[in-house]
Amino acid sequence: MPYLVIALIALATAAISALMVRSGLKWARSLRIPDWSPSPRSLLASWAVLLALAALSAVFAWNAMQPHEHPRLIAVYVINAFLNAAWCYLFFVRHQMGSATLEAALLAIAVAVIVLDVIEASVIAAILVLPLFVWALFGMYLTLTIFRMNVSGRGGGDV
């Protein structure tokens, strides 16, 4: 049963995030972006892989941890899922690039908390979310760069 719930949380996160991204694509296409930014297709593919790795990490952690630790484990992964979707909301729906940058920093911290929380029980679970940590840091830098390129007077986008 927990495996089904983990899979459903990952799928729900992906679906909700995709809907928010889709709602803001027209606006996002109007932004100036750095030359080194990955293509939209590679961004989507990367997110799909990262969410799958996070779900797999949750399974390994669930199996390795004691039942009394499961509520805390659920909390750290659900917070992570929420923060993943929250970035999409702030950036694509609200067009708040500055807030999305700060939110990406929170996401990186949340992933670091997962790593620290599960590493004793399952090194594999911790390793599986490390790419998400790197991605969150990259996303924070990319979002900050887009924000700086598009602030009032230097580009065309809401901040």
N, C-alpha and C positions, 0 to 999 in steps of 0.2 A: 504493500500500500504506500509506503513512503516514496518508493521509486516513481510511482504514478504521479504523486503530488509534486515531486521535484520536477518531473518532465512537464507537468501542466504549468507550473510556475515559470519555467524557462520559456515555454511556448507562449504563455500569456504576455510575458515581458517582451518577447520578440514581436508579437502581434500588435500590442498597444504601441510600442515604439515605432513600428512600421507605419501605423495609422497616423501618428503624430508627424513623422517625417514627411509622409505623403501630403499632409495638409499644409506644410510649409515649403514645399519644393519650389513653387513659383518665386516666393520671396528669397529663398536661399540662392536661386540661380541669378538673382540680381546683385548678389554680393561680390565684392572683389575677394579673391582667395589667393593664397600663395601658390607659386608654381610647383612647389614640392608637395602639395596636398594630394593625397590618393584620390583616384577616380571614385565617383559615387558607387559604382559596381563593386570595387574592391573594398570600399567602406562597409557596404552591406554584407559582403561575404565574410569580412573579418568579424563583424559583429555576430553573425550566425555561428561562426566557429567559436568565438569567445564565450557566447552564452552556452553552447554545448559543452565546452570545457568546464565552465562553472557548474553546470548541472552534474557532470561526471564527477567533479571534485566533491560536490555535496553528497553524492552516493558513496564515494570512498570514505568521506568523513563520517557519514551516518553509520556505516558498517564498522568503523574503527572506534567510535566513541561509545561511552556507556549510556544507557537509556536516560539516566538523570541529566546528561549533558545535551540531549536532543533539543529541548526547548531553546537553549541558548544558540545552538547550531542553526536551528530554523530561523531564529531572529537575525543572525548575521547574514545569512544568505538572502532572506526576504528584504532586508534593508539594502543589500547590494542590488537586488532586482529593482527595487523602487528607485534607487539612485540612477540606475541605467536609464529607466524610463523618464525620470525627472529631467535628465539632461535634454532629451528629445523635446520634452514639453517646454522647457525654458528657451531652447534655441529655436526650434521650428514653429512652435505654436505662439509663444509670447514674444519671440524675436529679441530676447534679452541676452545678448552675447556676453556681457560682463558677468551676469548672474550665472550663465551656463559655464563660464570659465571657473568660477568659484565652486560650482556644483561638481565639476570634473575633479577638482582637488578633493572634495569630500568623497567622491567615488574612489579615488586612489587610496585615501585613508581607510575607507571601508574595506577595500580589498586587502590592504595591509593587515587590518584587524582579522580578516578571515585567515590569512596566512599564519599569523601569530596564534590564533585560536585553535587551528587544526594541526599544526606541524608536529606536535608531540604525539598525537594519535595516528596521523597519517601524513608522512612526507609526500606521498603521491598526491593527496588532496591539496596540499599546499603548493606543490609544483604546478599542478593543473591550473591554478588561478594566477600564477605569476604573469603569464601573457596578458591577462586582463589588467593587472597592475601597470605594466608597461604601456598598454593601450590607453589607460586612463590618463597617465602622465603625458603621453603623446597628444591625446585628445584635448587635454587642458592647454597645452602649448599651441596646438592648432587653433583652438577656439579663441585664445588670447590674441593670436596673430590676426585672425579674421576680424576680431573686434577692433584691433588697432588700425587695421587697413580700412575700416568702414565707419569710424567715428565721424560725427558731424563735421563737415568741412573738408573731409578727406576721402569720402566715398559715398556710396548710396545705400544706406540701410538704416533701419531702426536700431537703436541701442537700448 
